[in-house]
Amino acid sequence: MKIAISLPEQVLATVDQLAERRGESRSHLIAMILSRVARAKRDRDITAQIDALFADKTLRAEQKRTSDEFIQMSTWTKENW
């Protein structure tokens, strides 16, 4: 999809220099950068949700109990990690 955006002259110059060094088009470089930023934001959001879940003492205790039970019945206990 095509869009129109306005960028400061220096930002555009930097993007063009980087795209040229990488042998990519300006459009491809900008799309890749935006994709990475969006993925990083999503990953931070997911991590925050997981951290919030494990902040719950009841859930944390349940997870610990489950993992202890798994280790006792698993053959992995003989593995060195």
N, CA, C and O atoms as a Tinker XYZ file with bonds, in Angstrom:
   324  protein
     1  N      0.836000   -1.159000    0.000000    73     2
     2  CA     0.000000    0.000000    0.000000    64     1     3
     3  C      0.894000    1.238000    0.000000    63     2     4     5
     4  O      1.914000    1.268000    0.687000    81     3
     5  N      0.529000    2.217000   -0.737000    73     3     6
     6  CA     1.290000    3.457000   -0.786000    64     5     7
     7  C      0.693000    4.461000    0.182000    63     6     8     9
     8  O     -0.524000    4.569000    0.328000    81     7
     9  N      1.585000    5.192000    0.839000    73     7    10
    10  CA     1.169000    6.272000    1.732000    64     9    11
    11  C      2.095000    7.459000    1.494000    63    10    12    13
    12  O      3.158000    7.313000    0.891000    81    11
    13  N      1.700000    8.602000    1.956000    73    11    14
    14  CA     2.546000    9.794000    1.888000    64    13    15
    15  C      2.845000   10.239000    3.310000    63    14    16    17
    16  O      1.938000   10.373000    4.132000    81    15
    17  N      4.131000   10.470000    3.599000    73    15    18
    18  CA     4.525000   10.965000    4.911000    64    17    19
    19  C      5.490000   12.129000    4.732000    63    18    20    21
    20  O      6.139000   12.261000    3.694000    81    19
    21  N      5.574000   12.957000    5.742000    73    19    22
    22  CA     6.528000   14.066000    5.746000    64    21    23
    23  C      7.616000   13.752000    6.752000    63    22    24    25
    24  O      7.338000   13.355000    7.883000    81    23
    25  N      8.860000   13.934000    6.330000    73    23    26
    26  CA     9.995000   13.690000    7.212000    64    25    27
    27  C     10.905000   14.910000    7.203000    63    26    28    29
    28  O     11.004000   15.601000    6.189000    81    27
    29  N     11.563000   15.176000    8.308000    73    27    30
    30  CA    12.570000   16.229000    8.299000    64    29    31
    31  C     13.663000   15.893000    7.280000    63    30    32    33
    32  O     13.989000   14.725000    7.069000    81    31
    33  N     14.212000   16.910000    6.667000    73    31    34
    34  CA    15.202000   16.719000    5.605000    64    33    35
    35  C     16.369000   15.853000    6.056000    63    34    36    37
    36  O     16.812000   14.973000    5.319000    81    35
    37  N     16.873000   16.099000    7.272000    73    35    38
    38  CA    18.023000   15.334000    7.769000    64    37    39
    39  C     17.675000   13.868000    7.983000    63    38    40    41
    40  O     18.505000   12.993000    7.734000    81    39
    41  N     16.475000   13.594000    8.435000    73    39    42
    42  CA    16.047000   12.198000    8.631000    64    41    43
    43  C     15.996000   11.490000    7.283000    63    42    44    45
    44  O     16.480000   10.366000    7.149000    81    43
    45  N     15.419000   12.138000    6.300000    73    43    46
    46  CA    15.328000   11.540000    4.970000    64    45    47
    47  C     16.722000   11.306000    4.382000    63    46    48    49
    48  O     16.966000   10.282000    3.745000    81    47
    49  N     17.626000   12.251000    4.596000    73    47    50
    50  CA    18.996000   12.085000    4.092000    64    49    51
    51  C     19.665000   10.878000    4.744000    63    50    52    53
    52  O     20.347000   10.101000    4.076000    81    51
    53  N     19.465000   10.729000    6.043000    73    51    54
    54  CA    20.040000    9.583000    6.754000    64    53    55
    55  C     19.446000    8.274000    6.256000    63    54    56    57
    56  O     20.171000    7.301000    6.048000    81    55
    57  N     18.137000    8.245000    6.065000    73    55    58
    58  CA    17.463000    7.045000    5.554000    64    57    59
    59  C     18.000000    6.704000    4.167000    63    58    60    61
    60  O     18.294000    5.543000    3.881000    81    59
    61  N     18.126000    7.700000    3.317000    73    59    62
    62  CA    18.631000    7.459000    1.964000    64    61    63
    63  C     20.068000    6.929000    1.986000    63    62    64    65
    64  O     20.405000    6.025000    1.222000    81    63
    65  N     20.907000    7.479000    2.847000    73    63    66
    66  CA    22.297000    7.009000    2.942000    64    65    67
    67  C     22.341000    5.558000    3.404000    63    66    68    69
    68  O     23.076000    4.743000    2.847000    81    67
    69  N     21.556000    5.244000    4.418000    73    67    70
    70  CA    21.536000    3.876000    4.938000    64    69    71
    71  C     20.989000    2.901000    3.896000    63    70    72    73
    72  O     21.536000    1.814000    3.711000    81    71
    73  N     19.922000    3.287000    3.224000    73    71    74
    74  CA    19.338000    2.418000    2.194000    64    73    75
    75  C     20.356000    2.158000    1.085000    63    74    76    77
    76  O     20.485000    1.035000    0.596000    81    75
    77  N     21.068000    3.199000    0.699000    73    75    78
    78  CA    22.070000    3.035000   -0.368000    64    77    79
    79  C     23.187000    2.102000    0.072000    63    78    80    81
    80  O     23.606000    1.232000   -0.692000    81    79
    81  N     23.671000    2.274000    1.293000    73    79    82
    82  CA    24.729000    1.391000    1.807000    64    81    83
    83  C     24.280000   -0.057000    1.868000    63    82    84    85
    84  O     25.074000   -0.969000    1.639000    81    83
    85  N     23.011000   -0.267000    2.174000    73    83    86
    86  CA    22.489000   -1.625000    2.291000    64    85    87
    87  C     22.015000   -2.196000    0.962000    63    86    88    89
    88  O     21.680000   -3.377000    0.872000    81    87
    89  N     21.988000   -1.358000   -0.065000    73    87    90
    90  CA    21.516000   -1.815000   -1.368000    64    89    91
    91  C     20.020000   -2.055000   -1.392000    63    90    92    93
    92  O     19.538000   -2.938000   -2.101000    81    91
    93  N     19.283000   -1.268000   -0.618000    73    91    94
    94  CA    17.833000   -1.414000   -0.534000    64    93    95
    95  C     17.163000   -0.117000   -0.963000    63    94    96    97
    96  O     17.793000    0.939000   -1.022000    81    95
    97  N     15.895000   -0.219000   -1.256000    73    95    98
    98  CA    15.149000    0.988000   -1.571000    64    97    99
    99  C     14.781000    1.705000   -0.280000    63    98   100   101
   100  O     14.728000    1.099000    0.790000    81    99
   101  N     14.531000    2.991000   -0.395000    73    99   102
   102  CA    14.079000    3.787000    0.747000    64   101   103
   103  C     12.804000    3.177000    1.325000    63   102   104   105
   104  O     12.671000    3.036000    2.541000    81   103
   105  N     11.887000    2.822000    0.461000    73   103   106
   106  CA    10.607000    2.274000    0.892000    64   105   107
   107  C     10.796000    0.982000    1.688000    63   106   108   109
   108  O     10.182000    0.799000    2.739000    81   107
   109  N     11.645000    0.095000    1.185000    73   107   110
   110  CA    11.889000   -1.176000    1.867000    64   109   111
   111  C     12.518000   -0.942000    3.234000    63   110   112   113
   112  O     12.129000   -1.583000    4.211000    81   111
   113  N     13.471000   -0.045000    3.313000    73   111   114
   114  CA    14.138000    0.236000    4.575000    64   113   115
   115  C     13.150000    0.802000    5.601000    63   114   116   117
   116  O     13.130000    0.360000    6.750000    81   115
   117  N     12.345000    1.762000    5.196000    73   115   118
   118  CA    11.369000    2.358000    6.110000    64   117   119
   119  C     10.357000    1.307000    6.572000    63   118   120   121
   120  O     10.000000    1.261000    7.749000    81   119
   121  N      9.898000    0.466000    5.645000    73   119   122
   122  CA     8.943000   -0.590000    6.006000    64   121   123
   123  C      9.553000   -1.560000    7.009000    63   122   124   125
   124  O      8.880000   -1.981000    7.950000    81   123
   125  N     10.821000   -1.919000    6.818000    73   123   126
   126  CA    11.497000   -2.840000    7.724000    64   125   127
   127  C     11.647000   -2.209000    9.109000    63   126   128   129
   128  O     11.414000   -2.866000   10.123000    81   127
   129  N     12.036000   -0.940000    9.149000    73   127   130
   130  CA    12.201000   -0.258000   10.430000    64   129   131
   131  C     10.867000   -0.175000   11.174000    63   130   132   133
   132  O     10.806000   -0.457000   12.371000    81   131
   133  N      9.809000    0.207000   10.476000    73   131   134
   134  CA     8.496000    0.294000   11.111000    64   133   135
   135  C      8.020000   -1.062000   11.614000    63   134   136   137
   136  O      7.416000   -1.158000   12.682000    81   135
   137  N      8.291000   -2.103000   10.845000    73   135   138
   138  CA     7.910000   -3.452000   11.253000    64   137   139
   139  C      8.632000   -3.852000   12.534000    63   138   140   141
   140  O      8.026000   -4.435000   13.434000    81   139
   141  N      9.928000   -3.541000   12.620000    73   139   142
   142  CA    10.696000   -3.877000   13.820000    64   141   143
   143  C     10.215000   -3.101000   15.038000    63   142   144   145
   144  O     10.147000   -3.643000   16.141000    81   143
   145  N      9.883000   -1.836000   14.837000    73   143   146
   146  CA     9.378000   -1.020000   15.948000    64   145   147
   147  C      8.049000   -1.587000   16.447000    63   146   148   149
   148  O      7.835000   -1.697000   17.654000    81   147
   149  N      7.161000   -1.943000   15.527000    73   147   150
   150  CA     5.862000   -2.497000   15.906000    64   149   151
   151  C      6.040000   -3.824000   16.643000    63   150   152   153
   152  O      5.350000   -4.080000   17.630000    81   151
   153  N      6.964000   -4.672000   16.170000    73   151   154
   154  CA     7.218000   -5.961000   16.816000    64   153   155
   155  C      7.790000   -5.753000   18.217000    63   154   156   157
   156  O      7.397000   -6.451000   19.152000    81   155
   157  N      8.709000   -4.807000   18.371000    73   155   158
   158  CA     9.297000   -4.526000   19.685000    64   157   159
   159  C      8.228000   -4.044000   20.657000    63   158   160   161
   160  O      8.228000   -4.431000   21.825000    81   159
   161  N      7.323000   -3.208000   20.182000    73   159   162
   162  CA     6.227000   -2.712000   21.028000    64   161   163
   163  C      5.339000   -3.872000   21.463000    63   162   164   165
   164  O      4.974000   -3.982000   22.634000    81   163
   165  N      4.995000   -4.736000   20.508000    73   163   166
   166  CA     4.148000   -5.898000   20.822000    64   165   167
   167  C      4.866000   -6.808000   21.823000    63   166   168   169
   168  O      4.250000   -7.290000   22.773000    81   167
   169  N      6.163000   -7.043000   21.615000    73   167   170
   170  CA     6.921000   -7.899000   22.527000    64   169   171
   171  C      6.979000   -7.305000   23.930000    63   170   172   173
   172  O      6.872000   -8.037000   24.914000    81   171
   173  N      7.147000   -5.984000   24.035000    73   171   174
   174  CA     7.148000   -5.329000   25.350000    64   173   175
   175  C      5.791000   -5.480000   26.022000    63   174   176   177
   176  O      5.714000   -5.715000   27.228000    81   175
   177  N      4.723000   -5.346000   25.244000    73   175   178
   178  CA     3.376000   -5.488000   25.802000    64   177   179
   179  C      3.146000   -6.906000   26.318000    63   178   180   181
   180  O      2.590000   -7.096000   27.400000    81   179
   181  N      3.572000   -7.889000   25.549000    73   179   182
   182  CA     3.422000   -9.286000   25.962000    64   181   183
   183  C      4.233000   -9.552000   27.226000    63   182   184   185
   184  O      3.744000  -10.201000   28.150000    81   183
   185  N      5.464000   -9.058000   27.272000    73   183   186
   186  CA     6.307000   -9.243000   28.453000    64   185   187
   187  C      5.669000   -8.597000   29.674000    63   186   188   189
   188  O      5.698000   -9.174000   30.760000    81   187
   189  N      5.100000   -7.419000   29.514000    73   187   190
   190  CA     4.440000   -6.737000   30.627000    64   189   191
   191  C      3.262000   -7.554000   31.138000    63   190   192   193
   192  O      3.034000   -7.623000   32.345000    81   191
   193  N      2.509000   -8.176000   30.226000    73   191   194
   194  CA     1.373000   -9.001000   30.641000    64   193   195
   195  C      1.841000  -10.244000   31.386000    63   194   196   197
   196  O      1.238000  -10.635000   32.386000    81   195
   197  N      2.903000  -10.860000   30.910000    73   195   198
   198  CA     3.448000  -12.046000   31.581000    64   197   199
   199  C      3.981000  -11.665000   32.956000    63   198   200   201
   200  O      3.742000  -12.368000   33.938000    81   199
   201  N      4.707000  -10.544000   33.022000    73   199   202
   202  CA     5.221000  -10.087000   34.315000    64   201   203
   203  C      4.085000   -9.839000   35.303000    63   202   204   205
   204  O      4.200000  -10.168000   36.484000    81   203
   205  N      2.994000   -9.262000   34.820000    73   203   206
   206  CA     1.840000   -8.995000   35.690000    64   205   207
   207  C      1.234000  -10.298000   36.195000    63   206   208   209
   208  O      0.826000  -10.395000   37.352000    81   207
   209  N      1.177000  -11.302000   35.317000    73   207   210
   210  CA     0.640000  -12.599000   35.749000    64   209   211
   211  C      1.495000  -13.211000   36.851000    63   210   212   213
   212  O      0.969000  -13.686000   37.857000    81   211
   213  N      2.802000  -13.200000   36.664000    73   211   214
   214  CA     3.685000  -13.830000   37.632000    64   213   215
   215  C      3.897000  -12.982000   38.878000    63   214   216   217
   216  O      4.520000  -13.446000   39.833000    81   215
   217  N      3.400000  -11.765000   38.892000    73   215   218
   218  CA     3.429000  -10.953000   40.110000    64   217   219
   219  C      2.377000  -11.460000   41.096000    63   218   220   221
   220  O      2.442000  -11.179000   42.293000    81   219
   221  N      1.415000  -12.207000   40.575000    73   219   222
   222  CA     0.367000  -12.807000   41.414000    64   221   223
   223  C      0.990000  -13.972000   42.190000    63   222   224   225
   224  O      1.407000  -14.963000   41.589000    81   223
   225  N      1.055000  -13.858000   43.519000    73   223   226
   226  CA     1.711000  -14.872000   44.346000    64   225   227
   227  C      1.063000  -16.239000   44.229000    63   226   228   229
   228  O      1.757000  -17.255000   44.261000    81   227
   229  N     -0.243000  -16.280000   44.094000    73   227   230
   230  CA    -0.955000  -17.556000   43.974000    64   229   231
   231  C     -0.558000  -18.257000   42.682000    63   230   232   233
   232  O     -0.249000  -19.448000   42.686000    81   231
   233  N     -0.566000  -17.525000   41.590000    73   231   234
   234  CA    -0.186000  -18.103000   40.301000    64   233   235
   235  C      1.281000  -18.530000   40.311000    63   234   236   237
   236  O      1.623000  -19.599000   39.806000    81   235
   237  N      2.142000  -17.697000   40.882000    73   235   238
   238  CA     3.562000  -18.020000   40.948000    64   237   239
   239  C      3.774000  -19.312000   41.729000    63   238   240   241
   240  O      4.564000  -20.161000   41.316000    81   239
   241  N      3.084000  -19.468000   42.842000    73   239   242
   242  CA     3.210000  -20.682000   43.654000    64   241   243
   243  C      2.717000  -21.907000   42.885000    63   242   244   245
   244  O      3.327000  -22.975000   42.943000    81   243
   245  N      1.614000  -21.742000   42.170000    73   243   246
   246  CA     1.073000  -22.843000   41.365000    64   245   247
   247  C      2.059000  -23.251000   40.277000    63   246   248   249
   248  O      2.279000  -24.441000   40.055000    81   247
   249  N      2.645000  -22.285000   39.606000    73   247   250
   250  CA     3.619000  -22.583000   38.553000    64   249   251
   251  C      4.845000  -23.294000   39.131000    63   250   252   253
   252  O      5.370000  -24.226000   38.522000    81   251
   253  N      5.295000  -22.856000   40.296000    73   251   254
   254  CA     6.449000  -23.482000   40.949000    64   253   255
   255  C      6.127000  -24.921000   41.315000    63   254   256   257
   256  O      6.942000  -25.816000   41.092000    81   255
   257  N      4.944000  -25.151000   41.876000    73   255   258
   258  CA     4.523000  -26.500000   42.256000    64   257   259
   259  C      4.444000  -27.402000   41.019000    63   258   260   261
   260  O      4.906000  -28.543000   41.045000    81   259
   261  N      3.867000  -26.892000   39.958000    73   259   262
   262  CA     3.745000  -27.664000   38.720000    64   261   263
   263  C      5.112000  -28.012000   38.150000    63   262   264   265
   264  O      5.339000  -29.143000   37.718000    81   263
   265  N      6.023000  -27.043000   38.148000    73   263   266
   266  CA     7.356000  -27.319000   37.598000    64   265   267
   267  C      8.119000  -28.307000   38.473000    63   266   268   269
   268  O      8.847000  -29.153000   37.953000    81   267
   269  N      7.964000  -28.214000   39.797000    73   267   270
   270  CA     8.614000  -29.185000   40.696000    64   269   271
   271  C      8.085000  -30.595000   40.454000    63   270   272   273
   272  O      8.857000  -31.554000   40.430000    81   271
   273  N      6.773000  -30.722000   40.274000    73   271   274
   274  CA     6.178000  -32.031000   39.999000    64   273   275
   275  C      6.684000  -32.583000   38.662000    63   274   276   277
   276  O      6.978000  -33.773000   38.547000    81   275
   277  N      6.779000  -31.730000   37.676000    73   275   278
   278  CA     7.259000  -32.166000   36.366000    64   277   279
   279  C      8.701000  -32.663000   36.465000    63   278   280   281
   280  O      9.043000  -33.701000   35.900000    81   279
   281  N      9.534000  -31.929000   37.176000    73   279   282
   282  CA    10.946000  -32.324000   37.308000    64   281   283
   283  C     11.059000  -33.678000   38.001000    63   282   284   285
   284  O     11.896000  -34.495000   37.617000    81   283
   285  N     10.244000  -33.925000   39.003000    73   283   286
   286  CA    10.309000  -35.201000   39.723000    64   285   287
   287  C      9.908000  -36.381000   38.855000    63   286   288   289
   288  O     10.437000  -37.479000   39.030000    81   287
   289  N      8.989000  -36.180000   37.925000    73   287   290
   290  CA     8.553000  -37.297000   37.086000    64   289   291
   291  C      9.256000  -37.326000   35.737000    63   290   292   293
   292  O      8.973000  -38.195000   34.912000    81   291
   293  N     10.155000  -36.400000   35.504000    73   291   294
   294  CA    10.823000  -36.295000   34.212000    64   293   295
   295  C     12.173000  -36.979000   34.237000    63   294   296   297
   296  O     12.824000  -37.052000   35.279000    81   295
   297  N     12.593000  -37.482000   33.083000    73   295   298
   298  CA    13.937000  -38.048000   32.954000    64   297   299
   299  C     14.954000  -36.932000   32.757000    63   298   300   301
   300  O     16.156000  -37.196000   32.727000    81   299
   301  N     14.509000  -35.729000   32.627000    73   299   302
   302  CA    15.426000  -34.590000   32.421000    64   301   303
   303  C     16.257000  -34.302000   33.664000    63   302   304   305
   304  O     17.266000  -33.604000   33.570000    81   303
   305  N     15.870000  -34.808000   34.803000    73   303   306
   306  CA    16.595000  -34.500000   36.039000    64   305   307
   307  C     18.036000  -34.986000   35.967000    63   306   308   309
   308  O     18.889000  -34.493000   36.705000    81   307
   309  N     18.319000  -35.938000   35.099000    73   307   310
   310  CA    19.671000  -36.468000   34.981000    64   309   311
   311  C     20.518000  -35.659000   33.981000    63   310   312   313
   312  O     21.713000  -35.909000   33.822000    81   311
   313  N     19.897000  -34.715000   33.333000    73   311   314
   314  CA    20.594000  -33.881000   32.351000    64   313   315
   315  C     21.372000  -32.774000   33.043000    63   314   316   317
   316  O     20.937000  -32.243000   34.065000    81   315
   317  N     22.500000  -32.435000   32.496000    73   315   318
   318  CA    23.251000  -31.268000   32.971000    64   317   319
   319  C     23.035000  -30.144000   31.985000    63   318   320   321
   320  O     23.349000  -30.282000   30.803000    81   319
   321  N     22.510000  -29.051000   32.451000    73   319   322
   322  CA    22.255000  -27.910000   31.585000    64   321   323
   323  C     23.268000  -26.866000   31.827000    63   322   324
   324  O     23.233000  -25.812000   31.192000    81   323
